[in-house]
Amino acid sequence: MLKLIENELIKIFKRKNIYILLSIGILIIVGYNLFQKIMIFNDIDIGKQYQRAYSNDTFFLENYNQLNLNEDYENIVERVHLEKYAIENKIQYNILLNSQNNNAPIPADARILLMQIFNNFDIVIIFIVIYLSSIIISEEFHNGTIKNLLTKPHTRIKILLSKILTNTLIIIFVIIFMILFQYLLGGLLFGFNSYSLEAIRYNSFTQSIETMNLIKYMLLIILSKMFMYLLLSSISLLFGIITNNIALDILISLGIYIISTFKTLINNVTKYLFIYNWDISNYLFTTDILIKQSLIISTISLLLIFLLLITIFKNKDIKNI
């Protein structure tokens, strides 16, 4: 098994496309960080910005139905609580993770940009995950190299498991790479001092502010994101086996992800679909019931997709490939 995984990793890291995708990710991160750096005004009074934002957002909440705002009510509620917390505790740095009042923006620092890495660059990680998952099997069938692999003394299940484990390792590598790059770039541009500050989040269920160590927070977010990445990777593997077409596989997998971002499609039935539960980070600061529901649905879905993968791969006819 280890030898199979090693061979898969060697094949992946020999590809130029993986470095091109990582380079594109780096350029996007650099561009965004430089933009945030340019937007900082040295003479800005952050305390007054919080006061102004709190006043505006309180007004928005009180008149939400009349104003027809193109913004979720929950986002404004979160901001109001965080702005109030910042004012009461005389905080002079950005703690607004998910949204800001456009009339009173708070400058970014290294810490908040690190906390926002998945908000801002999730699509980069997802595309890399889908692309690598699509080629790891589809290309084998497309080029016919799967025949050579199956002639060796390895069972089909072992071959498939090696590819799944390789994908998992690559996902972890990409996440760590992106986070470390943002950590270093953010520190160089904005200073490393802000990393000593705690992560501050609003709990929508208890309607209270929660704080925790930044490293602990980042690990928690990474773990809660893994179900989504693993499910997307498994879906790409599944359609790779079924279609033997890399481009079609990528389009289907990306399409499923895009559908999962449409909150308007969530109702009493669809809310139990795995695509609306796989991003467990969305439920971390809500009720335990929602977190448990998301975990159960995601776990069951992942196991079912694995069973489908094994069944289809074991019975795949390769004679005409």
BALOBA-1460 file (C-alpha; in Angstrom, 3 decimals):
// residues 321
<rec num="1" residu="m" x="0.000" y="0.000" z="0.000"/>
<rec num="2" residu="l" x="2.759" y="2.469" z="0.951"/>
<rec num="3" residu="k" x="4.562" y="1.786" z="-2.310"/>
<rec num="4" residu="l" x="1.370" y="2.449" z="-4.268"/>
<rec num="5" residu="i" x="0.822" y="5.745" z="-2.427"/>
<rec num="6" residu="e" x="4.449" y="6.726" z="-3.003"/>
<rec num="7" residu="n" x="4.085" y="6.037" z="-6.734"/>
<rec num="8" residu="e" x="0.867" y="8.062" z="-6.901"/>
<rec num="9" residu="l" x="2.522" y="11.007" z="-5.126"/>
<rec num="10" residu="i" x="5.507" y="10.864" z="-7.472"/>
<rec num="11" residu="k" x="3.186" y="10.920" z="-10.495"/>
<rec num="12" residu="i" x="1.257" y="13.895" z="-9.133"/>
<rec num="13" residu="f" x="4.294" y="15.981" z="-8.247"/>
<rec num="14" residu="k" x="5.836" y="15.293" z="-11.644"/>
<rec num="15" residu="r" x="2.940" y="17.124" z="-13.247"/>
<rec num="16" residu="k" x="3.495" y="20.725" z="-14.271"/>
<rec num="17" residu="n" x="-0.200" y="21.495" z="-13.789"/>
<rec num="18" residu="i" x="-0.015" y="21.096" z="-10.018"/>
<rec num="19" residu="y" x="2.663" y="23.793" z="-9.841"/>
<rec num="20" residu="i" x="0.719" y="26.013" z="-12.247"/>
<rec num="21" residu="l" x="-2.396" y="25.736" z="-10.067"/>
<rec num="22" residu="l" x="-0.431" y="26.429" z="-6.886"/>
<rec num="23" residu="s" x="1.234" y="29.417" z="-8.588"/>
<rec num="24" residu="i" x="-2.160" y="30.794" z="-9.603"/>
<rec num="25" residu="g" x="-3.301" y="30.365" z="-5.994"/>
<rec num="26" residu="i" x="-0.211" y="32.225" z="-4.774"/>
<rec num="27" residu="l" x="-0.813" y="35.081" z="-7.224"/>
<rec num="28" residu="i" x="-4.429" y="35.408" z="-6.093"/>
<rec num="29" residu="i" x="-3.392" y="35.488" z="-2.420"/>
<rec num="30" residu="v" x="-0.612" y="38.017" z="-3.095"/>
<rec num="31" residu="g" x="-2.952" y="40.238" z="-5.112"/>
<rec num="32" residu="y" x="-5.622" y="40.201" z="-2.416"/>
<rec num="33" residu="n" x="-3.136" y="40.926" z="0.375"/>
<rec num="34" residu="l" x="-1.544" y="43.804" z="-1.562"/>
<rec num="35" residu="f" x="-5.002" y="45.249" z="-2.211"/>
<rec num="36" residu="q" x="-5.777" y="45.087" z="1.522"/>
<rec num="37" residu="k" x="-2.433" y="46.733" z="2.275"/>
<rec num="38" residu="i" x="-3.133" y="49.570" z="-0.156"/>
<rec num="39" residu="m" x="-6.564" y="50.116" z="1.383"/>
<rec num="40" residu="i" x="-5.092" y="50.849" z="4.835"/>
<rec num="41" residu="f" x="-5.148" y="54.491" z="5.848"/>
<rec num="42" residu="n" x="-2.687" y="55.299" z="8.623"/>
<rec num="43" residu="d" x="-4.787" y="58.136" z="10.012"/>
<rec num="44" residu="i" x="-7.995" y="56.112" z="10.338"/>
<rec num="45" residu="d" x="-9.602" y="56.052" z="13.783"/>
<rec num="46" residu="i" x="-10.712" y="52.424" z="14.181"/>
<rec num="47" residu="g" x="-12.724" y="53.211" z="17.310"/>
<rec num="48" residu="k" x="-14.793" y="55.781" z="15.395"/>
<rec num="49" residu="q" x="-15.171" y="53.353" z="12.496"/>
<rec num="50" residu="y" x="-16.672" y="50.783" z="14.844"/>
<rec num="51" residu="q" x="-18.989" y="53.433" z="16.292"/>
<rec num="52" residu="r" x="-20.124" y="54.491" z="12.820"/>
<rec num="53" residu="a" x="-20.558" y="50.890" z="11.642"/>
<rec num="54" residu="y" x="-22.517" y="49.975" z="14.780"/>
<rec num="55" residu="s" x="-24.842" y="52.941" z="14.328"/>
<rec num="56" residu="n" x="-25.453" y="52.117" z="10.654"/>
<rec num="57" residu="d" x="-25.942" y="48.386" z="11.212"/>
<rec num="58" residu="t" x="-28.311" y="48.939" z="14.130"/>
<rec num="59" residu="f" x="-30.408" y="51.122" z="11.835"/>
<rec num="60" residu="f" x="-30.289" y="48.411" z="9.131"/>
<rec num="61" residu="l" x="-31.552" y="45.795" z="11.592"/>
<rec num="62" residu="e" x="-34.377" y="47.959" z="12.847"/>
<rec num="63" residu="n" x="-35.542" y="48.752" z="9.314"/>
<rec num="64" residu="y" x="-34.461" y="45.586" z="7.493"/>
<rec num="65" residu="n" x="-37.845" y="44.815" z="5.881"/>
<rec num="66" residu="q" x="-38.338" y="48.374" z="4.655"/>
<rec num="67" residu="l" x="-34.825" y="48.876" z="3.239"/>
<rec num="68" residu="n" x="-34.773" y="45.786" z="0.958"/>
<rec num="69" residu="l" x="-31.072" y="45.226" z="1.591"/>
<rec num="70" residu="n" x="-29.161" y="42.733" z="-0.565"/>
<rec num="71" residu="e" x="-27.562" y="41.188" z="2.504"/>
<rec num="72" residu="d" x="-28.472" y="38.362" z="4.843"/>
<rec num="73" residu="y" x="-30.115" y="39.466" z="8.074"/>
<rec num="74" residu="e" x="-27.854" y="37.074" z="10.009"/>
<rec num="75" residu="n" x="-24.718" y="38.790" z="8.679"/>
<rec num="76" residu="i" x="-25.867" y="42.141" z="10.009"/>
<rec num="77" residu="v" x="-26.812" y="40.604" z="13.379"/>
<rec num="78" residu="e" x="-23.311" y="39.107" z="13.656"/>
<rec num="79" residu="r" x="-21.692" y="42.430" z="12.780"/>
<rec num="80" residu="v" x="-23.735" y="44.363" z="15.316"/>
<rec num="81" residu="h" x="-22.692" y="42.038" z="18.149"/>
<rec num="82" residu="l" x="-19.020" y="42.128" z="17.109"/>
<rec num="83" residu="e" x="-19.046" y="45.916" z="16.646"/>
<rec num="84" residu="k" x="-20.632" y="46.353" z="20.073"/>
<rec num="85" residu="y" x="-18.024" y="44.014" z="21.593"/>
<rec num="86" residu="a" x="-15.225" y="46.013" z="19.909"/>
<rec num="87" residu="i" x="-16.604" y="49.311" z="21.195"/>
<rec num="88" residu="e" x="-17.100" y="48.053" z="24.763"/>
<rec num="89" residu="n" x="-13.597" y="46.548" z="24.878"/>
<rec num="90" residu="k" x="-11.919" y="49.435" z="22.996"/>
<rec num="91" residu="i" x="-10.551" y="47.036" z="20.356"/>
<rec num="92" residu="q" x="-8.321" y="48.714" z="17.770"/>
<rec num="93" residu="y" x="-8.116" y="45.928" z="15.198"/>
<rec num="94" residu="n" x="-10.428" y="44.070" z="12.838"/>
<rec num="95" residu="i" x="-12.636" y="41.343" z="14.345"/>
<rec num="96" residu="l" x="-15.280" y="41.325" z="11.574"/>
<rec num="97" residu="l" x="-14.711" y="37.970" z="9.916"/>
<rec num="98" residu="n" x="-17.658" y="37.351" z="7.587"/>
<rec num="99" residu="s" x="-18.725" y="40.843" z="6.502"/>
<rec num="100" residu="q" x="-18.201" y="44.543" z="7.080"/>
<rec num="101" residu="n" x="-20.293" y="47.680" z="6.819"/>
<rec num="102" residu="n" x="-19.232" y="49.303" z="3.549"/>
<rec num="103" residu="n" x="-19.817" y="52.759" z="5.020"/>
<rec num="104" residu="a" x="-17.260" y="52.174" z="7.786"/>
<rec num="105" residu="p" x="-14.681" y="49.537" z="6.753"/>
<rec num="106" residu="i" x="-12.120" y="48.352" z="9.314"/>
<rec num="107" residu="p" x="-8.534" y="47.863" z="8.032"/>
<rec num="108" residu="a" x="-7.271" y="44.297" z="7.770"/>
<rec num="109" residu="d" x="-4.314" y="42.840" z="9.663"/>
<rec num="110" residu="a" x="-2.366" y="39.576" z="9.366"/>
<rec num="111" residu="r" x="-4.548" y="37.768" z="11.903"/>
<rec num="112" residu="i" x="-7.920" y="38.522" z="10.296"/>
<rec num="113" residu="l" x="-6.582" y="37.686" z="6.819"/>
<rec num="114" residu="l" x="-5.379" y="34.322" z="8.102"/>
<rec num="115" residu="m" x="-8.795" y="33.674" z="9.660"/>
<rec num="116" residu="q" x="-10.456" y="34.631" z="6.357"/>
<rec num="117" residu="i" x="-8.308" y="32.372" z="4.160"/>
<rec num="118" residu="f" x="-11.103" y="29.864" z="3.556"/>
<rec num="119" residu="n" x="-13.678" y="32.630" z="3.047"/>
<rec num="120" residu="n" x="-11.488" y="34.253" z="0.408"/>
<rec num="121" residu="f" x="-9.650" y="31.364" z="-1.249"/>
<rec num="122" residu="d" x="-11.795" y="28.263" z="-0.710"/>
<rec num="123" residu="i" x="-12.487" y="28.060" z="-4.453"/>
<rec num="124" residu="v" x="-8.737" y="27.794" z="-5.164"/>
<rec num="125" residu="i" x="-8.377" y="24.813" z="-2.819"/>
<rec num="126" residu="i" x="-11.568" y="23.239" z="-4.169"/>
<rec num="127" residu="f" x="-10.492" y="23.524" z="-7.804"/>
<rec num="128" residu="i" x="-7.103" y="21.938" z="-7.055"/>
<rec num="129" residu="v" x="-8.823" y="19.126" z="-5.128"/>
<rec num="130" residu="i" x="-11.310" y="18.488" z="-7.958"/>
<rec num="131" residu="y" x="-8.663" y="18.643" z="-10.672"/>
<rec num="132" residu="l" x="-6.296" y="16.201" z="-8.961"/>
<rec num="133" residu="s" x="-9.131" y="13.857" z="-8.013"/>
<rec num="134" residu="s" x="-10.385" y="13.903" z="-11.597"/>
<rec num="135" residu="i" x="-7.072" y="12.982" z="-13.205"/>
<rec num="136" residu="i" x="-5.859" y="10.408" z="-10.698"/>
<rec num="137" residu="i" x="-8.242" y="7.752" z="-12.064"/>
<rec num="138" residu="s" x="-9.758" y="9.227" z="-15.247"/>
<rec num="139" residu="e" x="-6.353" y="9.608" z="-16.857"/>
<rec num="140" residu="e" x="-5.464" y="6.009" z="-16.054"/>
<rec num="141" residu="f" x="-8.534" y="4.828" z="-17.962"/>
<rec num="142" residu="h" x="-8.162" y="7.431" z="-20.725"/>
<rec num="143" residu="n" x="-4.531" y="6.488" z="-21.447"/>
<rec num="144" residu="g" x="-5.052" y="2.793" z="-20.829"/>
<rec num="145" residu="t" x="-2.357" y="2.682" z="-18.124"/>
<rec num="146" residu="i" x="-4.896" y="1.193" z="-15.734"/>
<rec num="147" residu="k" x="-4.317" y="-2.142" z="-17.516"/>
<rec num="148" residu="n" x="-0.642" y="-2.129" z="-16.550"/>
<rec num="149" residu="l" x="-1.523" y="-1.257" z="-12.956"/>
<rec num="150" residu="l" x="-4.029" y="-4.099" z="-12.690"/>
<rec num="151" residu="t" x="-1.537" y="-6.656" z="-14.009"/>
<rec num="152" residu="k" x="0.613" y="-6.094" z="-10.936"/>
<rec num="153" residu="p" x="0.014" y="-8.118" z="-7.734"/>
<rec num="154" residu="h" x="-2.424" y="-5.617" z="-6.201"/>
<rec num="155" residu="t" x="-6.144" y="-6.014" z="-5.684"/>
<rec num="156" residu="r" x="-8.472" y="-3.418" z="-7.165"/>
<rec num="157" residu="i" x="-9.548" y="-2.343" z="-3.691"/>
<rec num="158" residu="k" x="-5.931" y="-1.737" z="-2.661"/>
<rec num="159" residu="i" x="-5.324" y="0.295" z="-5.825"/>
<rec num="160" residu="l" x="-8.442" y="2.383" z="-5.210"/>
<rec num="161" residu="l" x="-7.616" y="2.913" z="-1.524"/>
<rec num="162" residu="s" x="-4.117" y="4.068" z="-2.445"/>
<rec num="163" residu="k" x="-5.618" y="6.714" z="-4.732"/>
<rec num="164" residu="i" x="-8.107" y="7.832" z="-2.064"/>
<rec num="165" residu="l" x="-5.344" y="8.098" z="0.557"/>
<rec num="166" residu="t" x="-3.108" y="9.931" z="-1.922"/>
<rec num="167" residu="n" x="-5.891" y="12.429" z="-2.559"/>
<rec num="168" residu="t" x="-6.325" y="12.925" z="1.185"/>
<rec num="169" residu="l" x="-2.607" y="13.617" z="1.609"/>
<rec num="170" residu="i" x="-2.673" y="16.083" z="-1.286"/>
<rec num="171" residu="i" x="-5.659" y="17.890" z="0.221"/>
<rec num="172" residu="i" x="-3.799" y="18.249" z="3.539"/>
<rec num="173" residu="f" x="-0.680" y="19.422" z="1.693"/>
<rec num="174" residu="v" x="-2.578" y="22.094" z="-0.279"/>
<rec num="175" residu="i" x="-4.352" y="23.391" z="2.856"/>
<rec num="176" residu="i" x="-1.114" y="23.597" z="4.860"/>
<rec num="177" residu="f" x="0.698" y="25.206" z="1.919"/>
<rec num="178" residu="m" x="-1.976" y="27.905" z="1.498"/>
<rec num="179" residu="i" x="-2.172" y="28.643" z="5.226"/>
<rec num="180" residu="l" x="1.608" y="28.848" z="5.667"/>
<rec num="181" residu="f" x="1.919" y="31.120" z="2.639"/>
<rec num="182" residu="q" x="-0.815" y="33.423" z="3.959"/>
<rec num="183" residu="y" x="0.771" y="33.374" z="7.417"/>
<rec num="184" residu="l" x="4.165" y="34.458" z="6.079"/>
<rec num="185" residu="l" x="2.839" y="36.963" z="3.544"/>
<rec num="186" residu="g" x="0.405" y="38.489" z="6.023"/>
<rec num="187" residu="g" x="3.140" y="38.752" z="8.633"/>
<rec num="188" residu="l" x="5.560" y="40.428" z="6.216"/>
<rec num="189" residu="l" x="2.994" y="42.940" z="4.953"/>
<rec num="190" residu="f" x="1.064" y="43.685" z="8.148"/>
<rec num="191" residu="g" x="3.404" y="42.532" z="10.910"/>
<rec num="192" residu="f" x="3.452" y="39.290" z="12.891"/>
<rec num="193" residu="n" x="2.272" y="40.906" z="16.139"/>
<rec num="194" residu="s" x="-1.431" y="40.420" z="15.441"/>
<rec num="195" residu="y" x="-0.992" y="36.624" z="15.447"/>
<rec num="196" residu="s" x="-0.687" y="36.791" z="19.232"/>
<rec num="197" residu="l" x="-4.291" y="38.031" z="19.449"/>
<rec num="198" residu="e" x="-7.183" y="35.650" z="20.016"/>
<rec num="199" residu="a" x="-9.721" y="34.573" z="17.414"/>
<rec num="200" residu="i" x="-13.064" y="36.257" z="18.121"/>
<rec num="201" residu="r" x="-16.345" y="34.828" z="16.798"/>
<rec num="202" residu="y" x="-20.040" y="35.423" z="17.347"/>
<rec num="203" residu="n" x="-22.170" y="32.443" z="18.438"/>
<rec num="204" residu="s" x="-25.569" y="32.846" z="16.763"/>
<rec num="205" residu="f" x="-27.257" y="30.342" z="19.101"/>
<rec num="206" residu="t" x="-26.129" y="31.763" z="22.439"/>
<rec num="207" residu="q" x="-25.955" y="35.305" z="20.966"/>
<rec num="208" residu="s" x="-22.617" y="35.786" z="22.667"/>
<rec num="209" residu="i" x="-19.004" y="36.401" z="21.728"/>
<rec num="210" residu="e" x="-16.531" y="33.500" z="21.922"/>
<rec num="211" residu="t" x="-12.747" y="33.787" z="21.943"/>
<rec num="212" residu="m" x="-10.040" y="31.181" z="21.501"/>
<rec num="213" residu="n" x="-6.361" y="30.784" z="20.704"/>
<rec num="214" residu="l" x="-5.676" y="31.519" z="17.013"/>
<rec num="215" residu="i" x="-3.853" y="28.216" z="16.377"/>
<rec num="216" residu="k" x="-6.674" y="26.244" z="17.992"/>
<rec num="217" residu="y" x="-9.194" y="28.160" z="15.899"/>
<rec num="218" residu="m" x="-7.361" y="27.471" z="12.615"/>
<rec num="219" residu="l" x="-7.070" y="23.745" z="13.423"/>
<rec num="220" residu="l" x="-10.783" y="23.645" z="14.199"/>
<rec num="221" residu="i" x="-11.647" y="25.274" z="10.872"/>
<rec num="222" residu="i" x="-9.332" y="22.936" z="8.936"/>
<rec num="223" residu="l" x="-10.908" y="19.846" z="10.518"/>
<rec num="224" residu="s" x="-14.431" y="21.143" z="9.883"/>
<rec num="225" residu="k" x="-13.582" y="21.803" z="6.207"/>
<rec num="226" residu="m" x="-12.143" y="18.337" z="5.572"/>
<rec num="227" residu="f" x="-15.534" y="16.657" z="5.080"/>
<rec num="228" residu="m" x="-16.332" y="18.977" z="2.173"/>
<rec num="229" residu="y" x="-12.946" y="18.445" z="0.524"/>
<rec num="230" residu="l" x="-13.088" y="14.662" z="1.011"/>
<rec num="231" residu="l" x="-16.632" y="14.462" z="-0.333"/>
<rec num="232" residu="l" x="-15.751" y="16.573" z="-3.374"/>
<rec num="233" residu="s" x="-12.651" y="14.451" z="-3.942"/>
<rec num="234" residu="s" x="-14.708" y="11.244" z="-3.677"/>
<rec num="235" residu="i" x="-17.337" y="12.588" z="-6.073"/>
<rec num="236" residu="s" x="-14.620" y="13.436" z="-8.601"/>
<rec num="237" residu="l" x="-13.146" y="9.946" z="-8.242"/>
<rec num="238" residu="l" x="-16.591" y="8.417" z="-8.698"/>
<rec num="239" residu="f" x="-17.421" y="10.319" z="-11.876"/>
<rec num="240" residu="g" x="-13.871" y="9.742" z="-13.091"/>
<rec num="241" residu="i" x="-14.484" y="5.996" z="-12.997"/>
<rec num="242" residu="i" x="-17.941" y="6.307" z="-14.555"/>
<rec num="243" residu="t" x="-17.163" y="8.768" z="-17.380"/>
<rec num="244" residu="n" x="-13.437" y="8.217" z="-18.131"/>
<rec num="245" residu="n" x="-13.543" y="11.890" z="-19.174"/>
<rec num="246" residu="i" x="-11.444" y="14.384" z="-17.196"/>
<rec num="247" residu="a" x="-13.138" y="17.554" z="-18.515"/>
<rec num="248" residu="l" x="-16.638" y="16.192" z="-17.902"/>
<rec num="249" residu="d" x="-15.629" y="14.972" z="-14.460"/>
<rec num="250" residu="i" x="-14.322" y="18.427" z="-13.496"/>
<rec num="251" residu="l" x="-17.456" y="20.145" z="-14.837"/>
<rec num="252" residu="i" x="-19.791" y="17.816" z="-12.922"/>
<rec num="253" residu="s" x="-17.829" y="18.148" z="-9.669"/>
<rec num="254" residu="l" x="-17.605" y="21.935" z="-9.950"/>
<rec num="255" residu="g" x="-21.302" y="22.063" z="-10.816"/>
<rec num="256" residu="i" x="-22.180" y="20.141" z="-7.651"/>
<rec num="257" residu="y" x="-20.061" y="22.523" z="-5.583"/>
<rec num="258" residu="i" x="-21.656" y="25.594" z="-7.203"/>
<rec num="259" residu="i" x="-25.149" y="24.218" z="-6.502"/>
<rec num="260" residu="s" x="-24.135" y="23.772" z="-2.852"/>
<rec num="261" residu="t" x="-23.499" y="27.531" z="-2.578"/>
<rec num="262" residu="f" x="-27.085" y="28.439" z="-3.532"/>
<rec num="263" residu="k" x="-28.789" y="28.908" z="-0.178"/>
<rec num="264" residu="t" x="-32.069" y="29.690" z="-1.944"/>
<rec num="265" residu="l" x="-32.329" y="25.993" z="-2.842"/>
<rec num="266" residu="i" x="-32.376" y="24.934" z="0.820"/>
<rec num="267" residu="n" x="-35.799" y="23.883" z="2.109"/>
<rec num="268" residu="n" x="-37.240" y="21.326" z="4.543"/>
<rec num="269" residu="v" x="-36.255" y="18.476" z="2.220"/>
<rec num="270" residu="t" x="-32.972" y="19.620" z="0.630"/>
<rec num="271" residu="k" x="-31.511" y="20.686" z="3.975"/>
<rec num="272" residu="y" x="-30.721" y="17.011" z="4.584"/>
<rec num="273" residu="l" x="-28.672" y="16.662" z="1.382"/>
<rec num="274" residu="f" x="-24.964" y="16.212" z="2.009"/>
<rec num="275" residu="i" x="-23.997" y="19.178" z="-0.216"/>
<rec num="276" residu="y" x="-25.773" y="21.489" z="2.234"/>
<rec num="277" residu="n" x="-24.117" y="19.884" z="5.245"/>
<rec num="278" residu="w" x="-20.555" y="19.103" z="4.141"/>
<rec num="279" residu="d" x="-19.076" y="22.484" z="5.171"/>
<rec num="280" residu="i" x="-19.250" y="21.942" z="8.921"/>
<rec num="281" residu="s" x="-17.369" y="25.206" z="9.556"/>
<rec num="282" residu="n" x="-20.691" y="26.983" z="8.845"/>
<rec num="283" residu="y" x="-22.184" y="25.406" z="11.979"/>
<rec num="284" residu="l" x="-19.282" y="25.686" z="14.429"/>
<rec num="285" residu="f" x="-20.685" y="28.700" z="16.228"/>
<rec num="286" residu="t" x="-24.311" y="27.646" z="16.200"/>
<rec num="287" residu="t" x="-26.221" y="24.850" z="17.975"/>
<rec num="288" residu="d" x="-24.712" y="21.458" z="18.775"/>
<rec num="289" residu="i" x="-27.723" y="19.912" z="17.029"/>
<rec num="290" residu="l" x="-26.772" y="21.459" z="13.676"/>
<rec num="291" residu="i" x="-23.143" y="20.389" z="14.076"/>
<rec num="292" residu="k" x="-24.146" y="16.810" z="14.918"/>
<rec num="293" residu="q" x="-26.637" y="16.716" z="12.040"/>
<rec num="294" residu="s" x="-24.008" y="17.958" z="9.622"/>
<rec num="295" residu="l" x="-21.455" y="15.445" z="10.889"/>
<rec num="296" residu="i" x="-23.859" y="12.504" z="10.663"/>
<rec num="297" residu="i" x="-25.085" y="13.364" z="7.152"/>
<rec num="298" residu="s" x="-21.556" y="14.017" z="5.877"/>
<rec num="299" residu="t" x="-20.166" y="10.814" z="7.411"/>
<rec num="300" residu="i" x="-22.972" y="8.637" z="6.034"/>
<rec num="301" residu="s" x="-22.655" y="10.274" z="2.595"/>
<rec num="302" residu="l" x="-18.896" y="9.750" z="2.537"/>
<rec num="303" residu="l" x="-19.269" y="6.062" z="3.444"/>
<rec num="304" residu="l" x="-21.954" y="5.552" z="0.778"/>
<rec num="305" residu="i" x="-19.797" y="7.204" z="-1.898"/>
<rec num="306" residu="f" x="-16.834" y="5.036" z="-0.848"/>
<rec num="307" residu="l" x="-19.018" y="1.921" z="-1.184"/>
<rec num="308" residu="l" x="-20.122" y="3.073" z="-4.639"/>
<rec num="309" residu="l" x="-16.513" y="3.739" z="-5.605"/>
<rec num="310" residu="i" x="-15.391" y="0.288" z="-4.521"/>
<rec num="311" residu="t" x="-18.335" y="-1.468" z="-6.188"/>
<rec num="312" residu="i" x="-18.023" y="0.346" z="-9.526"/>
<rec num="313" residu="f" x="-14.214" y="0.136" z="-9.633"/>
<rec num="314" residu="k" x="-14.248" y="-3.605" z="-8.814"/>
<rec num="315" residu="n" x="-16.717" y="-4.290" z="-11.619"/>
<rec num="316" residu="k" x="-15.304" y="-1.845" z="-14.164"/>
<rec num="317" residu="d" x="-14.698" y="-3.477" z="-17.529"/>
<rec num="318" residu="i" x="-11.263" y="-2.460" z="-18.840"/>
<rec num="319" residu="k" x="-11.044" y="-4.805" z="-21.811"/>
<rec num="320" residu="n" x="-12.180" y="-2.163" z="-24.290"/>
<rec num="321" residu="i" x="-10.173" y="0.694" z="-22.777"/>
